[in-house]
Amino acid sequence: MTTSTTTINVGIVGAGNIARGRHLPCFKKHPNVRLVAISDVVADLAASAAQEYEIPGIYTDYRDMFEKEHLDAAIICTPNKFHAPASIAALEAGLHVLCEKPMALDPAEGRAMLDAANKAGKILSIAFHYRHMANVRAARRIVDSGELGDIYMVRVHALRRRGVPSWGTFVQKHIQGGGAMIDFGVHLLDTALWLMGNPQPVEVCASISQRLGKAPNVNPWGQWNYQEFTVEDQAAAFVRFANGASMLLECSWALNIPESYENISLSGTDAGMEVFPLKVNKAHLDMLTSWKPDWMPGERDNPGDVQAADFVSAILEGRQPVSQAHQALQTTEIVDAIYRSAEAGAAIRLG
Ligand SMILES: NC(=O)c1ccc[n+]([C@@H]2O[C@H](COP(=O)([O-])OP(=O)(O)OC[C@H]3O[C@@H](n4cnc5c(N)ncnc54)[C@H](O)[C@@H]3O)[C@@H](O)[C@H]2O)c1
């Protein structure tokens, strides 16, 4: 272990799209990180990423990597089904973990991950990088300042007109746990819950559909594997919270709407706020007004860099990261309740 120094040794599990597109470049340039090993069940993928990022250790089994390398932290970048087993193995090997979203396939897996982190006394963070966007960080500061008053109504939109992942295993339910909701909607849901201060959800009523995914269709990301499409392409939900707040959520990978649209809209007793882009609206001096920032701290930052920096400094400073596992577990519980409610055709009670 090297956490007593200022350099941490990092191992990567999964050398696919998100590892190459975000974690490898972001961690490679961090001054306190040494990328020492990478594993992928496809040996060539691990080897080519290792060559590109000058990583000495190459493995096809992450357990071997955890055993043989002197790692401080692991970054889990596998399909969703392997998030829990790989994270738990890393935590049991005494490593801090940054695991890709969603946390897990279901709450039971998520709770096992959280238990493993608590038992090991290690950090478990989930890579909800939306929390590290400049507008979201600014939105959180506005909420914390009390400007909105009591937040009681929240609308969440994660709508793609067409944006079905055409690579990997994203359309297979037994590997990913679901489609548009667990993959894309989960980002905006997690961010909204964090901005609300993670109130306890008590009831979820939802519907999902699979109307466009099972046949060929137009998709700027290329034709997805419609023959293996076993997930939802659209979801809608109503969530009620113990503090009296409500949330309306809509998400899609493919839906016949005029354009793709992402936003979180929070309505409070003193003001309301749109997050994408950031705008605050309120009644003031007998007028209905709105303001938006002309500049925000960190607006040129790459959220992946901010996420990596937060994870590394949390380890070095012995503090919790911005995205904490118990919050991700709550997000997982709501996603799971959305699927259960849709299947049952009835509301699901939580808590
Ligand atoms: N935060 C984001 O915005 C974002 C974006 C894309 C993907 N993701 C998440 O990242 C994860 C991976 O997505 P991706 O797009 O990189 O998929 P991908 O299919 O491109 O890559 C996954 C890699 O994991 C490897 N793998 C599978 N099982 C493994 C195992 N047991 N051990 C080691 N390697 C294993 C595969 O061979 C593949 O190379 C998913 O959970 C996804 O939800 C997050």
The ligand as an SDF file (V2000), in Angstrom:
LIG
                    3D

 44 48  0  0  0  0  0  0  0  0999 V2000
  -20.5190    7.3270  -16.6070 N   0  0  0  0  0  0  0  0  0  0  0  0
  -20.8970    7.2690  -17.8760 C   0  0  0  0  0  0  0  0  0  0  0  0
  -21.3250    8.2560  -18.4670 O   0  0  0  0  0  0  0  0  0  0  0  0
  -20.7820    5.9720  -18.6060 C   0  0  0  0  0  0  0  0  0  0  0  0
  -20.7140    5.9570  -20.0100 C   0  0  0  0  0  0  0  0  0  0  0  0
  -20.5660    4.7220  -20.6380 C   0  0  0  0  0  0  0  0  0  0  0  0
  -20.5490    3.5540  -19.8760 C   0  0  0  0  0  0  0  0  0  0  0  0
  -20.6400    3.6180  -18.5160 N   0  0  0  0  0  0  0  0  0  0  0  0
  -20.6500    2.3910  -17.7030 C   0  0  0  0  0  0  0  0  0  0  0  0
  -19.3800    1.7530  -17.8130 O   0  0  0  0  0  0  0  0  0  0  0  0
  -19.5400    0.3500  -17.8280 C   0  0  0  0  0  0  0  0  0  0  0  0
  -18.8600   -0.2160  -19.0620 C   0  0  0  0  0  0  0  0  0  0  0  0
  -19.4090    0.3900  -20.2200 O   0  0  0  0  0  0  0  0  0  0  0  0
  -18.5660    0.4800  -21.5870 P   0  0  0  0  0  0  0  0  0  0  0  0
  -19.2880    1.4040  -22.4650 O   0  0  0  0  0  0  0  0  0  0  0  0
  -17.1500    0.7200  -21.2580 O   0  0  0  0  0  0  0  0  0  0  0  0
  -18.7660   -1.0120  -22.0860 O   0  0  0  0  0  0  0  0  0  0  0  0
  -17.7770   -1.8450  -23.0160 P   0  0  0  0  0  0  0  0  0  0  0  0
  -18.5460   -3.0370  -23.4160 O   0  0  0  0  0  0  0  0  0  0  0  0
  -17.1910   -0.9520  -24.0580 O   0  0  0  0  0  0  0  0  0  0  0  0
  -16.5710   -2.2560  -22.0310 O   0  0  0  0  0  0  0  0  0  0  0  0
  -16.7090   -3.1920  -20.9910 C   0  0  0  0  0  0  0  0  0  0  0  0
  -15.4120   -3.9970  -20.9230 C   0  0  0  0  0  0  0  0  0  0  0  0
  -15.4540   -4.8360  -19.7600 O   0  0  0  0  0  0  0  0  0  0  0  0
  -14.8540   -6.0780  -20.1290 C   0  0  0  0  0  0  0  0  0  0  0  0
  -15.2620   -7.0990  -19.1590 N   0  0  0  0  0  0  0  0  0  0  0  0
  -16.4110   -7.8050  -19.1260 C   0  0  0  0  0  0  0  0  0  0  0  0
  -16.4000   -8.6170  -18.0410 N   0  0  0  0  0  0  0  0  0  0  0  0
  -15.2280   -8.4100  -17.3930 C   0  0  0  0  0  0  0  0  0  0  0  0
  -14.6430   -8.9350  -16.2250 C   0  0  0  0  0  0  0  0  0  0  0  0
  -15.2770   -9.8540  -15.4720 N   0  0  0  0  0  0  0  0  0  0  0  0
  -13.4030   -8.5160  -15.8640 N   0  0  0  0  0  0  0  0  0  0  0  0
  -12.7530   -7.5980  -16.6110 C   0  0  0  0  0  0  0  0  0  0  0  0
  -13.2720   -7.0440  -17.7430 N   0  0  0  0  0  0  0  0  0  0  0  0
  -14.4990   -7.4380  -18.1030 C   0  0  0  0  0  0  0  0  0  0  0  0
  -15.3230   -6.3160  -21.5540 C   0  0  0  0  0  0  0  0  0  0  0  0
  -14.5110   -7.2590  -22.2240 O   0  0  0  0  0  0  0  0  0  0  0  0
  -15.2160   -4.9070  -22.1390 C   0  0  0  0  0  0  0  0  0  0  0  0
  -13.9520   -4.6790  -22.7070 O   0  0  0  0  0  0  0  0  0  0  0  0
  -21.0480    0.0840  -17.7790 C   0  0  0  0  0  0  0  0  0  0  0  0
  -21.3990   -0.2230  -16.4600 O   0  0  0  0  0  0  0  0  0  0  0  0
  -21.6680    1.3910  -18.1850 C   0  0  0  0  0  0  0  0  0  0  0  0
  -22.9190    1.6370  -17.5650 O   0  0  0  0  0  0  0  0  0  0  0  0
  -20.7390    4.7980  -17.8900 C   0  0  0  0  0  0  0  0  0  0  0  0
  1  2  1  0
  2  3  2  0
  2  4  1  0
  4  5  1  0
  4 44  2  0
  5  6  2  0
  6  7  1  0
  7  8  2  0
  8  9  1  0
  8 44  1  0
  9 10  1  0
  9 42  1  0
 10 11  1  0
 11 12  1  0
 11 40  1  0
 12 13  1  0
 13 14  1  0
 14 15  2  0
 14 16  1  0
 14 17  1  0
 17 18  1  0
 18 19  2  0
 18 20  1  0
 18 21  1  0
 21 22  1  0
 22 23  1  0
 23 24  1  0
 23 38  1  0
 24 25  1  0
 25 26  1  0
 25 36  1  0
 26 27  1  0
 26 35  1  0
 27 28  2  0
 28 29  1  0
 29 30  1  0
 29 35  2  0
 30 31  1  0
 30 32  2  0
 32 33  1  0
 33 34  2  0
 34 35  1  0
 36 37  1  0
 36 38  1  0
 38 39  1  0
 40 41  1  0
 40 42  1  0
 42 43  1  0
M  CHG  2   8   1  16  -1
M  END
$$$$
